[in-house]
């Protein structure tokens, strides 16, 4: 379901902040000076360089250049807005099929969302934010403190629960994560809870033992409901650049991802890595985040994101090589 709890003004404010934060990281600064030129090999190379500098990645950059080629053809470019508009349309084309909000179908109760990702990506904070958003939509929510490796993670999730009057199921640090989530699922079912959000410990995608532990959590959840976890949501740190692509790929292989949240777009991230992930995996982006507050996470919107990514140019991006002083 769409994020109906947010007013248009609130959503506009969120994407305004996104544009501002991406501009601080450089965004996709294509610059000026396209008028009178053609999309020849030289201009394509310039554009591809800017895409790579924005963390778009080689494969996604090549696909975007191909999209520009089909839109601009070989005709002379009238003004800079032609390139910007064509680029924006190309980005939206790449992203639109990945922009699918999280839906909680009424027939699946409790609906289990398993939050996964590496250390420091923002899983626990995302659990708390999402719990608040879903509650604002009228759903009953429970939190499961499945990150049993860090006492701080349990305390942080409990703080989110207390702040928003949401129950939290937790055990002592060091407890079996699968057992915590199993108990939480039974409790959620007994209380008639709509959505159970389960945090998990951060783990590097290269550590086979830790990834196997995560697959165990998935298997255990399936014993209570063959379709659980109903959502396996990866939390990705946008500031990691292309490393986020390998993270997404390995977690998808391990558990079969059904959704992605991109966090920390306020931490100097260029934002282009989202395009690389979108091209690599057929997994929808559910939310994006630009800060710690609950108002700093919102539903992913392809058109708004493309506009935000290109916005830094309007404030004076990099100058096109054609206009560089000799």
C-alpha positions as CSV (number, residue, x, y, z in Angstrom):
1,X,0.0,0.0,0.0
2,X,1.3,3.5,-0.6
3,X,2.5,5.6,2.2
4,X,-0.9,7.3,2.7
5,X,0.0,8.6,6.2
6,X,2.2,11.3,4.7
7,X,0.6,14.4,3.3
8,X,1.7,15.7,-0.1
9,X,3.4,18.6,1.7
10,X,5.4,16.1,3.9
11,X,6.4,14.1,0.9
12,X,7.5,17.2,-1.0
13,X,9.5,18.2,2.0
14,X,11.2,14.8,2.1
15,X,12.3,14.9,-1.6
16,X,13.4,18.5,-1.2
17,X,15.8,17.3,1.6
18,X,16.8,14.4,-0.7
19,X,17.8,16.9,-3.5
20,X,19.7,18.9,-0.9
21,X,21.6,15.9,0.5
22,X,22.5,14.5,-3.0
23,X,23.7,17.9,-4.0
24,X,26.2,17.8,-1.1
25,X,27.5,14.5,-2.4
26,X,27.8,15.9,-6.0
27,X,24.8,14.0,-7.4
28,X,24.9,13.6,-11.1
29,X,26.6,16.8,-12.1
30,X,26.5,16.8,-15.9
31,X,27.2,20.5,-16.2
32,X,26.3,22.8,-19.1
33,X,27.5,23.4,-22.7
34,X,25.6,20.8,-24.7
35,X,23.9,23.3,-27.0
36,X,25.0,22.9,-30.7
37,X,26.7,19.5,-30.1
38,X,25.6,16.0,-31.1
39,X,25.6,12.9,-29.0
40,X,28.8,11.6,-30.7
41,X,31.5,9.3,-29.2
42,X,33.2,12.3,-27.5
43,X,30.0,13.5,-25.7
44,X,29.0,9.9,-24.8
45,X,32.4,9.5,-23.1
46,X,32.0,12.7,-21.1
47,X,28.5,11.7,-20.0
48,X,29.7,8.2,-19.1
49,X,32.5,9.6,-17.0
50,X,30.0,11.7,-15.0
51,X,27.8,8.7,-14.5
52,X,30.7,6.6,-13.2
53,X,31.7,9.5,-10.8
54,X,28.1,9.4,-9.5
55,X,28.6,5.6,-8.5
56,X,26.3,4.4,-11.3
57,X,28.6,1.6,-12.4
58,X,29.8,0.5,-15.8
59,X,26.9,-1.7,-16.9
60,X,24.2,0.7,-15.8
61,X,26.1,3.7,-17.3
62,X,26.2,1.9,-20.7
63,X,22.5,1.2,-20.5
64,X,21.8,4.8,-19.7
65,X,24.0,6.0,-22.6
66,X,22.1,3.7,-24.9
67,X,18.8,5.1,-23.7
68,X,20.1,8.7,-24.4
69,X,21.2,7.6,-27.8
70,X,17.7,6.3,-28.7
71,X,16.1,9.5,-27.3
72,X,18.5,12.1,-28.8
73,X,19.5,10.4,-32.0
74,X,22.1,12.1,-34.1
75,X,20.4,15.5,-34.3
76,X,22.1,18.6,-33.0
77,X,21.2,19.4,-29.4
78,X,19.2,22.6,-29.2
79,X,19.8,23.5,-25.5
80,X,21.0,21.8,-22.3
81,X,17.5,21.0,-21.2
82,X,17.2,18.5,-24.0
83,X,20.0,16.4,-22.5
84,X,18.6,16.8,-19.0
85,X,15.1,15.8,-20.0
86,X,16.3,12.8,-22.0
87,X,18.5,11.7,-19.1
88,X,15.7,12.1,-16.6
89,X,13.4,10.0,-18.8
90,X,16.1,7.4,-19.2
91,X,16.7,7.1,-15.4
92,X,12.9,6.9,-14.8
93,X,12.7,4.1,-17.4
94,X,15.4,2.2,-15.6
95,X,13.9,2.7,-12.2
96,X,10.1,2.6,-12.7
97,X,9.7,-1.1,-12.5
98,X,11.7,-1.2,-9.2
99,X,9.5,1.4,-7.5
100,X,7.0,-0.8,-5.8
101,X,5.8,0.1,-2.3
102,X,5.5,-2.5,0.4
103,X,2.1,-4.0,0.5
104,X,0.6,-5.8,3.5
105,X,-2.1,-8.1,2.1
106,X,-5.0,-8.6,4.5
107,X,-5.0,-12.4,4.3
108,X,-1.5,-12.8,5.7
109,X,-1.4,-12.3,9.4
110,X,1.0,-11.8,11.0
111,X,2.9,-10.5,8.0
112,X,6.6,-11.1,8.8
113,X,9.2,-8.6,7.5
114,X,12.8,-9.9,8.0
115,X,15.3,-7.0,8.0
116,X,18.8,-8.1,6.7
117,X,22.0,-6.4,5.9
118,X,25.6,-5.8,6.9
119,X,26.8,-4.1,10.1
120,X,26.1,-0.4,10.2
121,X,23.7,-0.2,7.3
122,X,20.8,1.0,9.6
123,X,18.7,-2.1,10.0
124,X,17.6,-1.4,13.6
125,X,16.7,2.2,12.9
126,X,14.9,1.2,9.7
127,X,12.8,-1.3,11.7
128,X,11.8,1.5,14.1
129,X,11.0,3.9,11.4
130,X,8.9,1.4,9.4
131,X,7.1,0.3,12.6
132,X,6.0,4.0,13.1
133,X,5.0,4.4,9.4
134,X,2.9,1.2,9.4
135,X,1.2,2.1,12.7
136,X,0.3,5.5,11.2
137,X,-1.4,3.5,8.4
138,X,-3.6,1.9,11.0
139,X,-1.8,-1.5,11.2
140,X,-0.9,-3.1,14.5
141,X,2.8,-3.8,14.7
142,X,5.2,-5.8,16.8
143,X,9.1,-5.7,16.8
144,X,11.4,-8.7,17.3
145,X,14.9,-8.0,18.5
146,X,16.6,-10.7,16.4
147,X,20.0,-8.9,16.5
148,X,21.1,-10.8,19.6
149,X,24.8,-10.1,19.1
150,X,24.6,-6.5,20.2
151,X,23.0,-5.5,23.5
152,X,22.8,-2.0,22.1
153,X,20.6,-3.2,19.2
154,X,18.1,-4.8,21.6
155,X,18.1,-1.6,23.7
156,X,17.7,0.6,20.6
157,X,14.7,-1.4,19.3
158,X,13.1,-1.4,22.7
159,X,13.5,2.4,22.8
160,X,11.7,2.6,19.4
161,X,8.9,0.4,20.8
162,X,8.5,2.5,23.9
163,X,8.5,5.8,22.0
164,X,5.7,4.6,19.6
165,X,3.8,2.2,22.0
166,X,4.7,-0.8,20.0
167,X,5.4,-4.2,21.7
168,X,8.9,-5.7,21.4
169,X,9.9,-9.3,21.8
170,X,13.4,-9.7,23.0
171,X,15.7,-12.2,24.9
172,X,19.1,-11.9,26.4
173,X,22.1,-10.9,24.3
174,X,23.6,-14.1,22.8
175,X,20.3,-15.9,22.4
176,X,19.5,-17.7,19.2
177,X,18.2,-15.3,16.7
178,X,15.9,-17.8,15.0
179,X,14.4,-18.7,18.4
180,X,13.7,-15.1,19.2
181,X,11.9,-14.5,15.9
182,X,10.0,-17.9,16.2
183,X,8.7,-16.8,19.7
184,X,7.9,-13.3,18.4
185,X,5.9,-14.8,15.5
186,X,3.9,-17.0,17.9
187,X,3.2,-14.0,20.1
188,X,2.2,-11.9,17.2
189,X,-0.2,-14.6,16.0
190,X,-1.7,-15.0,19.5
191,X,-2.3,-11.2,19.9
192,X,-3.7,-10.7,16.4
193,X,-0.9,-8.5,15.3
194,X,-0.9,-7.4,11.6
195,X,2.9,-6.9,11.0
196,X,5.9,-8.4,12.7
197,X,9.2,-6.5,12.0
198,X,12.2,-8.7,12.8
199,X,15.7,-7.2,13.2
200,X,18.7,-9.4,12.5
201,X,22.4,-9.1,13.3
202,X,24.6,-7.4,10.7
203,X,26.7,-9.8,8.7
204,X,29.2,-9.4,5.9
205,X,28.0,-10.9,2.7
206,X,31.4,-12.7,2.4
207,X,31.1,-14.7,5.6
208,X,29.5,-18.0,4.7
209,X,28.8,-19.1,8.3
210,X,26.9,-15.9,9.1
211,X,24.9,-16.1,5.8
212,X,24.0,-19.7,6.6
213,X,22.8,-18.6,10.0
214,X,20.5,-16.1,8.2
215,X,19.1,-18.9,6.0
216,X,18.3,-20.8,9.2
217,X,16.2,-17.9,10.4
218,X,14.3,-18.1,7.1
219,X,13.8,-21.9,7.5
220,X,12.6,-21.6,11.1
221,X,10.1,-18.9,10.1
222,X,8.7,-21.2,7.5
223,X,7.8,-23.8,10.1
224,X,5.1,-21.5,11.5
225,X,3.9,-20.2,8.1
226,X,5.1,-21.8,4.8
227,X,5.1,-18.3,3.2
228,X,7.1,-16.6,5.9
229,X,9.1,-14.5,5.9
230,X,6.6,-12.6,3.7
231,X,9.1,-9.8,3.0
232,X,12.9,-10.2,3.1
233,X,14.1,-6.6,3.1
234,X,17.7,-5.7,2.6
235,X,18.9,-2.4,4.1
236,X,21.7,-0.9,2.0
237,X,24.1,1.9,2.9
238,X,24.2,4.2,-0.1
239,X,27.5,5.7,0.9
240,X,29.3,2.4,0.2
241,X,29.1,3.0,-3.5
242,X,29.6,-0.1,-5.8
243,X,30.2,-2.4,-2.8
244,X,26.4,-2.1,-2.2
245,X,25.9,-4.0,-5.5
246,X,27.9,-7.0,-4.3
247,X,26.1,-6.9,-1.0
248,X,22.7,-7.0,-2.6
249,X,23.7,-9.8,-5.0
250,X,25.0,-12.0,-2.2
251,X,22.0,-11.5,0.1
252,X,19.7,-12.2,-2.7
253,X,21.4,-15.5,-3.4
254,X,21.2,-16.4,0.3
255,X,17.6,-15.6,1.1
256,X,15.8,-14.4,-2.1
257,X,15.2,-10.7,-1.4
258,X,11.8,-9.2,-2.0
259,X,12.5,-5.6,-1.1
260,X,15.3,-3.1,-0.6
261,X,15.7,0.0,1.5
262,X,18.5,2.4,0.6
263,X,19.7,4.4,3.6
264,X,22.2,7.2,4.3
265,X,21.6,9.2,1.2
266,X,22.5,12.1,3.4
267,X,26.1,10.8,4.1
268,X,27.9,12.1,1.1
269,X,26.4,9.5,-1.2
270,X,26.3,10.2,-4.9
271,X,23.1,8.2,-5.2
272,X,24.0,6.5,-8.5
273,X,24.5,3.1,-6.9
274,X,20.8,2.8,-6.6
275,X,20.7,2.7,-10.4
276,X,23.4,0.0,-10.5
277,X,21.5,-2.2,-8.0
278,X,18.2,-1.6,-10.0
279,X,19.9,-2.9,-13.1
280,X,21.6,-5.9,-11.4
281,X,18.6,-7.3,-9.5
282,X,14.9,-7.6,-10.1
283,X,14.1,-6.6,-6.6
284,X,11.8,-3.6,-5.8
285,X,13.0,-0.6,-3.8
286,X,10.5,0.0,-1.0
287,X,12.0,3.0,0.8
288,X,14.9,5.5,0.8
289,X,16.3,7.3,3.8
290,X,18.1,10.7,4.3
291,X,18.5,10.8,8.0
292,X,17.8,9.4,11.5
293,X,14.3,10.7,12.1
294,X,11.1,8.9,11.1
295,X,10.3,11.7,8.8
296,X,13.6,11.1,6.9
297,X,12.4,7.8,5.3
298,X,9.8,7.7,2.6
299,X,8.4,5.4,-0.2
300,X,10.8,5.3,-3.2
301,X,9.5,7.2,-6.1
302,X,11.3,6.8,-9.5
303,X,10.4,10.2,-10.9
304,X,11.2,12.1,-7.7
305,X,14.5,10.3,-7.2
306,X,15.6,10.9,-10.8
307,X,14.8,14.6,-10.4
308,X,16.7,14.8,-7.1
309,X,19.7,13.1,-8.6
310,X,19.9,15.6,-11.5
311,X,19.0,18.6,-9.3
312,X,22.6,19.6,-8.5
313,X,23.2,20.6,-12.1
314,X,20.7,23.5,-11.8
315,X,22.8,24.9,-9.0
316,X,25.9,25.0,-11.1
317,X,27.3,21.5,-11.7
318,X,30.6,20.6,-13.4
319,X,31.3,22.5,-16.6
320,X,31.2,20.4,-19.8
321,X,34.6,19.6,-21.2
322,X,33.7,21.5,-24.4
323,X,33.7,24.7,-22.4
324,X,36.8,24.1,-20.3
325,X,39.4,26.8,-20.6
326,X,42.4,25.7,-22.8
